[in-house]
Amino acid sequence: MKKCHLFTAVLLLIKFLQNAALAQHYEAVDALRYKVMYQLTYLPDSGTKELTQQEYMTLQIGRDISVFQSYAGYVKDSLFVARKVWTMDSFNALEIIKKAPKSKFNYVIRKDISERNLTVESQILKDRIAYKEALVSDWVLLPDTLTVAGYLCQKATTTYEGRDYVAWFTTELPIADGPYKFGGLPGLIVRLYDSRRHYTFSLVEFRAIKTNQAIYLPQEKRTYVAKSKFYSLKKEADDSFHQMVQRMGINLTYTVGGVEQSAQEMDRLREDKVITNPMELPKK
């Protein structure tokens, strides 16, 4: 049995995917008008209510579309655009991936607010897979008001994929958008949470862009599939790396906190990090 570190195995995988996932062009899809930052506080496992986690998420708003993704994904894409990743070799591309922050939410949501629809896409191995659905915009407006993040907000409620949501939006920012798949209100959503407070999005920054900037997305052919197929492909991709390595006869070892761990132990740790309490609950 061969033995190598994870870094070497990742290099092999990166080389395999270089012509597709890394050697891609980015294109400007709209002029950037506003940049919004949300803090997401979420509960990965509903059985451990005290163990919440946090991530920053970004919403880039243009004239015709908006793009929502993790801050980690935004930083990685920005580095690729700035360094023109399509001219790099696999090692330099890997350096960018190593330096970029990490996220558990590796998707991009592209919204067309005027058409009230959206596209969810993700790089799954060498392919960019996507699905389409309607914007979550069926709201009940309530008279309640509250000042949130310095903005006078009004309350609205909706239900989506097994959860009841409360949104606080402000007409002081008359932008019909918000975090994740939500939008269509008379103003920007400043805070959004489900009734059990498992997922809460809170506005931390709103910035109007006064310089000439653009929203960038990978210039790559998307393969459109059903929503259920999208998530099954993501799960298969998450599992395929270790299966590929096993077929190659490689015995991976990992170093965590200076302690060498076996592949089996890392599989257990990886399972511990899986979100078992997803934002969209499976249908019963």
ABEGO torsion letter per residue (X at the ends): XBBBBAAAAAAAAAAAAAAAAAABBBBBABBBABBBBBBBBBBABAABAABBBBBBBBBBBBAABBBBBBAAAAAAAAAAAAAGAAABBAAAAAAAAAABBBBABBBBBBBBAAAGBBBBBBBBEABBBBBBBBBBABBBBBABBBBBGGBBBBBBBBBBGGBBBBBBBBAABBBBBBBEABEGBABBBABBBBAAGABBBBBABBBBBABBBBBBBBBBBBBBBBAAAAAAAAAAAAAAAAAAAAAAGBBBBBBBGGBBBBAAAAAAAAAAABBABBABBBBX
